[in-house]
Amino acid sequence: MDQINGRADELAALLAVAREGSFVAAAAALQRHSTVISKRVAALERRLGVRLIERTTRRLKITEAGERLVDRLQIAADIIFEAEQNAAADAIELRGRLRIALPAAMGRQWLAPILPDFARRYPRLEVEVDYAERYVDLVGEGFDVALRIGALGDSRLVARRLGEHKIVLGASPQYLEHHGVPLSPADLADHNLLRYTGPVSTPEWRLRNGNLRESVFPTGNFRSNDIGALLEAARQGIGIVGFGDWSMARDFATGKLVRVLPHWSFEVDEGIYLVRPSGQFTPARTEAFIEWVLALFSDGLPWHTDLPALQTS
């Protein structure tokens, strides 16, 4: 037991030095004298037979071997902390920082109004939400969990599919009254098509209807990298827009927009996913958010409840 305790003290000393940046600061954090911390790190280096910290008169630097060991030790420390937290789940509230990445337009429209409910459930949890249309690097940028639309190409992520991502066409009744209703994808060439120029945009609209496939190169006098701006232009009768059904469901339900070519949609084999960094260890705060989102989507995607009545024959 003494040997185990001694090793634990050595590892704790190394972690403290790496975190605090000096022996003096590490000693203060651990409430020990700096010479004690220095001796423990030196003992660890002798036992492992490798230099972990390069010391000079002015500063210290963690070696490459030391950084690898510190990274693994931090994972182990997090696992121990979460094990203790889970063991006392009935008595301890979740705390710490939870970093969430959401696609900007979808996140603002469908999750921002209800995220306060999650915050109220866990008042000691610090919730940080980043809204962006780009694909954030969860591992590199330190995010705990994200909602992602589209194909997944990062093998470092663990994904839960929430549902299908369907891209449809819409326009205002006023626009269609003045410019006519397209009856086929070829008719779109005679219409003002509002183009999205943001991340993952494409110059071609590839449409499908069962086994039928058609391609359209959209032309028009209005384009933007902001989904909300294009939707507002469509509502005001500027032209036809193509976006995810989630973005237009409420407009379809209220009649501000109507489906164009209702039997056609964009040819995409993509989904909506809840993703987190891979690995055996998932913090309890991340698990709590995942469970909350899965409960929200347990009866299907919320915007799909608005769509059936809008389909036309």
VOKE-857688 format. One record per atom (N, C-alpha, C): z, x, y; residue in one letter. Coordinates in pm, whole numbers, padded with zeros to 5 digits, always signed. Layout:
N
ZXYA/...
END
This chain:
313
+00000+00083-00121M/+00000+00000+00000M/+00000+00086+00126M/+00080+00196+00125D/+00083+00286+00240D/-00055+00347+00267D/-00126+00377+00155Q/-00260+00435+00171Q/-00355+00334+00235Q/-00345+00208+00194I/-00429+00103+00252I/-00398+00085+00399I/-00268+00081+00431N/-00228+00065+00571N/-00277+00182+00657N/-00271+00304+00598G/-00317+00421+00672G/-00465+00414+00702G/-00543+00370+00604R/-00687+00356+00626R/-00717+00248+00729R/-00645+00139+00722A/-00664+00032+00820A/-00633+00080+00961A/-00529+00163+00976D/-00495+00217+01108D/-00606+00309+01159D/-00663+00388+01069E/-00772+00478+01109E/-00894+00399+01157E/-00929+00297+01082L/-01046+00216+01117L/-01021+00139+01247L/-00899+00088+01264A/-00865+00017+01387A/-00874+00110+01507A/-00833+00236+01488A/-00840+00334+01597A/-00985+00360+01636A/-01073+00377+01537L/-01214+00401+01567L/-01275+00282+01641L/-01247+00162+01595L/-01300+00042+01661L/-01252+00035+01806L/-01126+00064+01828A/-01070+00057+01963A/-01135+00160+02055A/-01157+00281+02004V/-01221+00385+02085V/-01363+00344+02120V/-01436+00291+02022A/-01574+00248+02047A/-01578+00134+02148A/-01483+00044+02139R/-01481-00072+02228R/-01436-00035+02369R/-01333+00050+02379E/-01273+00081+02509E/-01337+00200+02579E/-01401+00290+02502G/-01472+00400+02564G/-01395+00528+02581G/-01266+00529+02547S/-01186+00651+02558S/-01062+00639+02471S/-01001+00755+02440F/-00879+00754+02361F/-00764+00692+02440F/-00760+00719+02569V/-00652+00666+02652V/-00658+00514+02658V/-00778+00460+02683A/-00792+00314+02690A/-00767+00250+02554A/-00814+00315+02447A/-00790+00262+02313A/-00641+00261+02281A/-00572+00366+02322A/-00428+00373+02299A/-00355+00260+02371A/-00397+00233+02494A/-00335+00125+02570A/-00360-00010+02503A/-00482-00029+02450A/-00515-00156+02385A/-00434-00176+02257A/-00409-00066+02186L/-00334-00074+02060L/-00185-00047+02078L/-00145-00020+02203Q/-00005+00009+02234Q/+00045+00129+02154Q/-00034+00234+02154R/+00001+00360+02090R/-00026+00473+02188R/+00023+00594+02156H/-00006+00710+02240H/-00146+00759+02207H/-00213+00815+02307S/-00351+00861+02287S/-00362+00968+02179S/-00257+01052+02165T/-00262+01155+02060T/-00261+01092+01921T/-00191+00980+01908V/-00189+00910+01779V/-00328+00859+01744V/-00395+00803+01844I/-00531+00751+01821I/-00624+00865+01784I/-00614+00976+01855S/-00699+01091+01828S/-00677+01144+01687S/-00552+01150+01644K/-00521+01199+01509K/-00574+01106+01401K/-00567+00976+01428R/-00617+00881+01328R/-00768+00891+01312R/-00839+00906+01423V/-00984+00921+01415V/-01020+01052+01345V/-00947+01158+01376A/-00972+01288+01311A/-00947+01279+01161A/-00842+01208+01122A/-00812+01191+00980A/-00923+01113+00910A/-00977+01012+00979L/-01087+00934+00922L/-01211+01022+00904L/-01238+01109+01000E/-01354+01199+00990E/-01336+01296+00874E/-01215+01348+00856R/-01191+01439+00744R/-01208+01368+00612R/-01159+01247+00603R/-01166+01172+00477R/-01310+01139+00441R/-01392+01106+00543L/-01530+01069+00517L/-01624+01190+00515L/-01577+01301+00572G/-01660+01421+00575G/-01777+01411+00670G/-01760+01339+00782V/-01868+01322+00878V/-01809+01309+01018V/-01880+01361+01118R/-01836+01350+01255R/-01870+01211+01307R/-01771+01141+01360L/-01789+01005+01410L/-01791+01000+01563L/-01723+01093+01626I/-01716+01097+01772I/-01737+01239+01820I/-01827+01257+01915E/-01847+01387+01980E/-01757+01391+02103E/-01670+01491+02110R/-01572+01501+02218R/-01608+01614+02312R/-01600+01589+02442T/-01613+01693+02543T/-01494+01678+02637T/-01485+01769+02732T/-01372+01761+02826T/-01384+01642+02919T/-01505+01593+02939R/-01525+01484+03036R/-01545+01347+02972R/-01605+01344+02853R/-01632+01213+02794R/-01646+01226+02643R/-01657+01112+02578L/-01681+01113+02435L/-01803+01027+02405L/-01867+01052+02293K/-01987+00978+02253K/-01979+00949+02104K/-02004+00825+02068I/-02005+00787+01927I/-02132+00841+01864I/-02120+00909+01752T/-02238+00963+01684T/-02315+00850+01616T/-02433+00883+01566E/-02514+00782+01497E/-02441+00730+01373E/-02378+00820+01297A/-02300+00777+01182A/-02182+00690+01225A/-02120+00727+01338G/-02010+00648+01389G/-02053+00509+01431G/-02172+00499+01495E/-02222+00368+01538E/-02249+00278+01418E/-02307+00337+01312R/-02332+00255+01193R/-02201+00203+01133R/-02100+00290+01129L/-01972+00249+01073L/-01906+00144+01162L/-01913+00162+01293V/-01852+00066+01386V/-01919-00071+01372V/-02052-00073+01358D/-02123-00200+01342D/-02074-00275+01218D/-02058-00202+01107R/-02012-00267+00983R/-01866-00311+00995R/-01787-00229+01062L/-01647-00263+01079L/-01630-00387+01167L/-01716-00399+01269Q/-01708-00516+01357Q/-01742-00644+01280Q/-01841-00634+01191I/-01875-00750+01107I/-01754-00787+01020I/-01691-00684+00960A/-01575-00710+00876A/-01461-00771+00956A/-01440-00721+01079A/-01335-00775+01164A/-01362-00920+01200A/-01490-00952+01227D/-01526-01090+01257D/-01503-01181+01137D/-01536-01131+01018I/-01516-01210+00897I/-01367-01238+00876I/-01284-01137+00898I/-01140-01156+00882I/-01088-01257+00982I/-01136-01246+01107F/-01092-01340+01210F/-01131-01483+01175F/-01257-01500+01132E/-01302-01635+01098E/-01232-01688+00973E/-01200-01600+00876A/-01127-01644+00758A/-00990-01697+00796A/-00923-01626+00887E/-00794-01673+00935E/-00807-01805+01008E/-00915-01816+01091Q/-00937-01938+01168Q/-00964-02056+01077Q/-01046-02033+00973N/-01077-02141+00881N/-00955-02182+00798N/-00871-02083+00763A/-00752-02113+00684A/-00655-02201+00761A/-00658-02190+00893A/-00567-02269+00977A/-00646-02370+01060A/-00753-02423+00999A/-00844-02511+01074A/-00775-02633+01132A/-00674-02682+01064D/-00607-02802+01112D/-00515-02774+01230D/-00482-02647+01248A/-00385-02614+01353A/-00446-02537+01470A/-00566-02481+01450I/-00626-02395+01551I/-00755-02457+01602I/-00770-02468+01730E/-00894-02516+01789E/-00995-02403+01795E/-01123-02440+01784L/-01227-02340+01798L/-01225-02282+01938L/-01245-02153+01946R/-01247-02086+02075R/-01348-01974+02070R/-01368-01909+02183G/-01467-01804+02193G/-01592-01856+02260G/-01697-01775+02266R/-01821-01811+02334R/-01929-01846+02232R/-01996-01957+02256L/-02108-02001+02173L/-02233-01998+02260L/-02331-01913+02224R/-02455-01901+02302R/-02566-01977+02230R/-02623-02075+02300I/-02724-02164+02244I/-02854-02146+02321I/-02966-02133+02251A/-03098-02125+02314A/-03176-02253+02281A/-03224-02321+02386L/-03297-02446+02367L/-03432-02438+02437L/-03537-02499+02378P/-03663-02509+02451P/-03641-02592+02576P/-03693-02545+02688A/-03653-02600+02817A/-03675-02750+02830A/-03799-02795+02810A/-03828-02937+02833A/-03757-03026+02733A/-03766-02995+02605M/-03700-03077+02504M/-03549-03072+02521M/-03496-02953+02547G/-03352-02940+02562G/-03298-03022+02677G/-03367-03015+02791R/-03321-03091+02908R/-03330-03242+02883R/-03437-03284+02817Q/-03460-03427+02800Q/-03371-03490+02695Q/-03352-03421+02581W/-03285-03486+02468W/-03146-03432+02437W/-03117-03307+02472L/-02986-03251+02437L/-02893-03236+02556L/-02946-03201+02672A/-02860-03182+02790A/-02772-03305+02818A/-02822-03429+02804P/-02736-03543+02832P/-02622-03562+02735P/-02634-03505+02614I/-02529-03528+02513I/-02448-03403+02480I/-02491-03286+02530L/-02414-03164+02505L/-02271-03172+02559L/-02246-03243+02670P/-02106-03256+02713P/-02015-03317+02606P/-02071-03400+02519D/-01991-03456+02410D/-01941-03346+02318D/-02028-03250+02287F/-01987-03136+02203F/-01880-03054+02274F/-01898-03032+02405A/-01800-02955+02483A/-01665-03025+02485A/-01665-03157+02495R/-01538-03231+02495R/-01466-03220+02361R/-01542-03214+02253R/-01481-03202+02121R/-01408-03069+02104R/-01462-02965+02167Y/-01406-02831+02151Y/-01379-02773+02290Y/-01276-02819+02357P/-01251-02780+02496P/-01217-02633+02514P/-01175-02564+02409R/-01140-02422+02423R/-01257-02332+02384R/-01371-02395+02356L/-01492-02319+02324L/-01573-02302+02452L/-01619-02180+02477E/-01703-02152+02594E/-01849-02168+02554E/-01913-02273+02600V/-02050-02305+02563V/-02146-02253+02670V/-02239-02169+02630E/-02341-02114+02721E/-02477-02155+02668E/-02554-02229+02748V/-02684-02282+02705V/-02795-02221+02788V/-02895-02166+02720D/-03011-02107+02787D/-03133-02194+02759D/-03199-02241+02868Y/-03318-02323+02855Y/-03441-02239+02890Y/-03532-02224+02795A/-03654-02145+02819A/-03760-02187+02720A/-03886-02187+02763E/-03995-02222+02672E/-04034-02105+02582E/-03994-01985+02620R/-04027-01869+02536R/-03940-01866+02412R/-03985-01791+02311Y/-03905-01770+02191Y/-03806-01656+02220Y/-03679-01688+02230V/-03581-01583+02253V/-03557-01504+02124V/-03515-01381+02140D/-03478-01296+02026D/-03330-01320+01999D/-03299-01403+01901L/-03160-01440+01875L/-03074-01318+01848L/-03124-01228+01765V/-03047-01110+01726V/-03035-01014+01844V/-03149-00980+01904G/-03150-00881+02012G/-03080-00928+02137G/-03085-01060+02167E/-03026-01112+02290E/-02889-01176+02268E/-02841-01172+02145G/-02705-01214+02118G/-02681-01364+02117G/-02781-01444+02076F/-02761-01588+02066F/-02706-01624+01928F/-02622-01727+01925D/-02563-01772+01799D/-02652-01871+01726D/-02724-01954+01800V/-02803-02060+01738V/-02909-02106+01837V/-03019-02160+01786A/-03127-02205+01874A/-03200-02322+01811A/-03260-02401+01896L/-03354-02504+01853L/-03493-02448+01878L/-03578-02452+01778R/-03708-02388+01789R/-03818-02484+01744R/-03926-02489+01822I/-04042-02570+01790I/-04154-02477+01748I/-04215-02503+01633G/-04330-02423+01591G/-04304-02346+01464G/-04403-02266+01428A/-04393-02187+01306A/-04288-02078+01321A/-04218-02049+01212L/-04114-01946+01214L/-04169-01819+01153L/-04162-01709+01229G/-04214-01584+01178G/-04110-01474+01168G/-03987-01503+01208D/-03882-01402+01211D/-03798-01412+01085D/-03809-01315+00997S/-03736-01319+00869S/-03587-01298+00886S/-03543-01262+01007R/-03400-01241+01031R/-03327-01371+01059R/-03400-01484+01055L/-03340-01612+01090L/-03322-01702+00968L/-03215-01779+00973V/-03193-01885+00874V/-03222-02017+00943V/-03309-02099+00884A/-03358-02218+00952A/-03324-02345+00875A/-03294-02450+00951R/-03280-02585+00898R/-03385-02672+00966R/-03475-02728+00888R/-03580-02813+00945R/-03522-02949+00981R/-03542-02988+01108L/-03492-03116+01155L/-03597-03225+01146L/-03723-03189+01154G/-03828-03288+01147G/-03963-03232+01185G/-04061-03320+01189E/-04199-03283+01219E/-04222-03275+01370E/-04305-03182+01408H/-04347-03171+01549H/-04488-03225+01559H/-04502-03340+01622K/-04631-03406+01632K/-04676-03406+01778K/-04797-03354+01804I/-04850-03349+01940I/-04953-03459+01956I/-04935-03542+02059V/-05021-03659+02079V/-05076-03657+02221V/-05170-03748+02246L/-05233-03760+02377L/-05180-03882+02449L/-05166-03871+02582G/-05117-03983+02660G/-05177-03984+02799G/-05181-04102+02857A/-05228-04118+02994A/-05168-04245+03051A/-05173-04258+03183S/-05118-04378+03246S/-05216-04494+03231S/-05167-04617+03228P/-05258-04732+03223P/-05355-04733+03341P/-05309-04690+03459Q/-05393-04689+03578Q/-05512-04592+03560Q/-05483-04474+03502Y/-05592-04379+03481Y/-05697-04437+03387Y/-05653-04495+03277L/-05747-04550+03179L/-05825-04668+03236L/-05761-04743+03323E/-05830-04856+03385E/-05944-04808+03474E/-05922-04698+03544H/-06023-04647+03636H/-06129-04561+03568H/-06093-04492+03460H/-06184-04395+03400H/-06229-04433+03260H/-06176-04540+03207G/-06217-04582+03074G/-06129-04522+02965G/-06130-04588+02849V/-06049-04545+02735V/-06134-04463+02639V/-06100-04339+02611P/-06176-04260+02513P/-06168-04325+02375P/-06280-04331+02307L/-06283-04390+02173L/-06296-04285+02064L/-06328-04162+02104S/-06340-04052+02009S/-06307-03922+02081S/-06275-03815+02008P/-06247-03686+02075P/-06363-03639+02161P/-06487-03671+02123A/-06601-03629+02204A/-06598-03691+02343A/-06539-03811+02354D/-06532-03877+02484D/-06440-03804+02582D/-06352-03717+02531L/-06259-03646+02619L/-06332-03552+02715L/-06455-03517+02681A/-06533-03428+02769A/-06559-03493+02903A/-06553-03625+02909D/-06579-03696+03035D/-06450-03728+03111D/-06339-03668+03071H/-06211-03703+03132H/-06144-03579+03190H/-06050-03604+03280N/-05970-03499+03341N/-05854-03468+03246N/-05857-03352+03183L/-05755-03314+03085L/-05658-03216+03150L/-05532-03250+03147L/-05428-03169+03212L/-05387-03057+03118L/-05399-02934+03165R/-05381-02818+03076R/-05246-02752+03097R/-05182-02720+02985Y/-05056-02644+02985Y/-05091-02496+02975Y/-05032-02414+03062T/-05063-02270+03065T/-04942-02184+03032T/-04836-02245+02980G/-04715-02170+02948G/-04723-02100+02814G/-04608-02054+02763P/-04603-01985+02634P/-04666-02068+02523P/-04727-02000+02428V/-04793-02057+02310V/-04900-02159+02346V/-04953-02153+02468S/-05065-02241+02503S/-05193-02188+02440S/-05290-02277+02418T/-05418-02238+02359T/-05531-02298+02442T/-05647-02232+02447P/-05760-02283+02526P/-05832-02398+02458P/-05793-02429+02334E/-05865-02528+02255E/-05768-02635+02204E/-05810-02759+02213W/-05734-02869+02153W/-05800-02901+02018W/-05731-02872+01912R/-05783-02903+01778R/-05716-03031+01729R/-05796-03134+01708L/-05746-03267+01674L/-05781-03303+01531L/-05698-03388+01472R/-05727-03434+01336R/-05691-03581+01321R/-05765-03645+01232N/-05741-03784+01194N/-05767-03793+01046N/-05662-03779+00966G/-05681-03770+00822G/-05757-03645+00786G/-05873-03663+00723N/-05956-03549+00685N/-06055-03508+00793N/-06059-03583+00902L/-06151-03553+01012L/-06091-03448+01105L/-06174-03357+01154R/-06131-03252+01245R/-06229-03245+01362R/-06175-03234+01483E/-06258-03218+01603E/-06189-03117+01696E/-06272-03041+01768S/-06219-02945+01865S/-06267-02982+02004S/-06177-02969+02101V/-06208-03001+02240V/-06160-02884+02326V/-06247-02839+02417F/-06206-02738+02514F/-06175-02810+02644F/-06048-02829+02676P/-06011-02915+02789P/-06054-02858+02923P/-06107-02944+03006T/-06142-02910+03143T/-06081-03014+03236T/-06038-02970+03351G/-05978-03061+03446G/-05935-02987+03571G/-05884-03061+03668N/-05851-03002+03798N/-05701-02982+03818N/-05624-02990+03707F/-05478-02975+03723F/-05424-02903+03600F/-05353-02795+03624R/-05291-02720+03515R/-05157-02665+03561R/-05068-02638+03467S/-04935-02587+03503S/-04870-02525+03380S/-04774-02436+03406N/-04694-02379+03297N/-04566-02459+03275N/-04554-02573+03344D/-04434-02656+03333D/-04469-02792+03273D/-04404-02825+03162I/-04433-02949+03092I/-04400-03070+03179I/-04287-03064+03247G/-04246-03176+03332G/-04345-03205+03442G/-04403-03100+03500A/-04500-03119+03608A/-04626-03188+03557A/-04672-03151+03438L/-04791-03213+03381L/-04765-03358+03342L/-04647-03386+03290L/-04614-03524+03256L/-04609-03611+03381L/-04554-03557+03489E/-04549-03634+03613E/-04690-03660+03667E/-04778-03562+03654A/-04916-03581+03696A/-04983-03690+03614A/-04954-03691+03483A/-05011-03795+03397A/-04958-03932+03436A/-04828-03941+03465R/-04770-04070+03505R/-04835-04123+03632R/-04875-04032+03720Q/-04934-04074+03846Q/-05086-04087+03840Q/-05139-04088+03718G/-05280-04120+03701G/-05378-04008+03723G/-05334-03882+03715I/-05424-03769+03740I/-05515-03743+03620I/-05463-03760+03498G/-05547-03733+03382G/-05474-03755+03252G/-05530-03699+03145I/-05479-03713+03008I/-05405-03585+02971I/-05289-03601+02910V/-05207-03487+02872V/-05184-03488+02722V/-05166-03369+02664G/-05135-03357+02522G/-05008-03277+02502G/-04902-03346+02453F/-04773-03280+02431F/-04704-03341+02308F/-04592-03283+02275G/-04513-03334+02164G/-04472-03479+02188G/-04466-03557+02079D/-04428-03698+02093D/-04289-03712+02154D/-04203-03611+02136W/-04070-03616+02196W/-04076-03623+02348W/-04180-03562+02408S/-04186-03554+02554S/-04232-03684+02618S/-04304-03769+02541M/-04360-03890+02599M/-04303-04019+02541M/-04209-04008+02447A/-04158-04127+02380A/-04102-04230+02479A/-04023-04184+02575R/-03964-04278+02670R/-04070-04337+02763R/-04169-04256+02800D/-04278-04308+02883D/-04361-04410+02805D/-04382-04386+02676F/-04451-04485+02594F/-04370-04614+02586F/-04239-04600+02569A/-04153-04717+02554A/-04150-04802+02680A/-04159-04738+02797T/-04152-04812+02924T/-04290-04851+02977T/-04394-04800+02914G/-04529-04833+02959G/-04583-04744+03068G/-04507-04642+03109K/-04559-04551+03210K/-04678-04472+03157K/-04676-04444+03027L/-04789-04380+02960L/-04822-04460+02835L/-04946-04447+02790V/-04987-04511+02665V/-05058-04406+02580V/-05057-04429+02449R/-05124-04336+02359R/-05274-04342+02380R/-05334-04226+02381V/-05479-04212+02386V/-05525-04164+02249V/-05631-04223+02196L/-05676-04190+02060L/-05558-04192+01963L/-05498-04310+01943P/-05372-04317+01867P/-05382-04272+01722P/-05505-04270+01667H/-05519-04224+01528H/-05536-04072+01519H/-05545-04007+01633W/-05565-03862+01636W/-05439-03793+01689W/-05413-03676+01637S/-05307-03590+01690S/-05352-03446+01677S/-05279-03356+01740F/-05316-03215+01733F/-05294-03162+01592F/-05382-03072+01553E/-05372-03013+01419E/-05272-02898+01421E/-05147-02933+01396V/-05041-02832+01391V/-04956-02858+01267V/-04928-02753+01194D/-04838-02762+01079D/-04708-02694+01118D/-04639-02758+01210E/-04518-02699+01263E/-04405-02799+01254E/-04285-02750+01271G/-04170-02838+01268G/-04074-02808+01382G/-03964-02879+01381I/-03854-02856+01474I/-03739-02803+01390I/-03687-02687+01427Y/-03589-02619+01344Y/-03463-02585+01423Y/-03353-02584+01351L/-03230-02527+01402L/-03216-02393+01334L/-03209-02285+01412V/-03210-02151+01354V/-03089-02071+01401V/-03049-01979+01317R/-02939-01888+01348R/-02972-01753+01286R/-02909-01645+01333P/-02932-01515+01272P/-02892-01515+01126P/-02968-01445+01043S/-02939-01441+00900S/-02817-01355+00872S/-02770-01364+00751G/-02651-01289+00710G/-02552-01381+00642G/-02460-01323+00569Q/-02364-01404+00494Q/-02258-01464+00585Q/-02237-01404+00700F/-02128-01448+00787F/-02181-01533+00901F/-02131-01656+00910T/-02164-01744+01022T/-02033-01786+01087T/-02015-01760+01217P/-01890-01797+01284P/-01865-01947+01276P/-01738-01985+01274A/-01700-02126+01265A/-01755-02204+01384A/-01761-02141+01502R/-01812-02212+01620R/-01959-02247+01603R/-02035-02157+01537T/-02176-02186+01511T/-02190-02297+01409T/-02108-02292+01304E/-02110-02397+01202E/-02078-02533+01264E/-01984-02536+01358A/-01946-02662+01422A/-02064-02720+01499A/-02138-02635+01570F/-02253-02683+01645F/-02363-02731+01552F/-02386-02657+01443I/-02489-02697+01347I/-02455-02833+01287I/-02330-02854+01248E/-02290-02982+01192E/-02308-03094+01294E/-02278-03066+01420W/-02292-03167+01526W/-02439-03207+01543W/-02528-03107+01547V/-02671-03135+01563V/-02725-03210+01441V/-02687-03167+01322L/-02736-03234+01201L/-02692-03380+01198L/-02573-03407+01246A/-02526-03546+01253A/-02611-03627+01350A/-02650-03564+01463L/-02735-03633+01560L/-02870-03670+01500L/-02923-03581+01416F/-03055-03600+01359F/-03050-03661+01219F/-02936-03706+01175S/-02921-03755+01038S/-03008-03876+01008S/-03036-03957+01110D/-03121-04075+01092D/-03265-04052+01136D/-03303-03924+01149G/-03437-03891+01194G/-03437-03846+01339G/-03553-03805+01385L/-03565-03760+01523L/-03548-03878+01618L/-03465-03864+01719P/-03430-03980+01803P/-03549-04043+01874P/-03649-03964+01912W/-03762-04020+01985W/-03857-04099+01896W/-03848-04080+01763H/-03937-04154+01674H/-03903-04303+01672H/-03782-04338+01709T/-03745-04479+01709T/-03821-04556+01816T/-03877-04486+01915D/-03951-04552+02022D/-04099-04571+01990D/-04148-04494+01890L/-04292-04487+01874L/-04358-04598+01794L/-04297-04653+01686P/-04373-04746+01603P/-04435-04862+01677P/-04363-04921+01771A/-04417-05037+01842A/-04531-05000+01935A/-04554-04872+01955L/-04657-04830+02050L/-04790-04801+01982L/-04789-04798+01847Q/-04912-04769+01776Q/-05010-04885+01791Q/-05137-04853+01804T/-05238-04957+01812T/-05332-04947+01694T/-05393-05054+01660S/-05481-05056+01542S/-05620-05004+01577S/
END
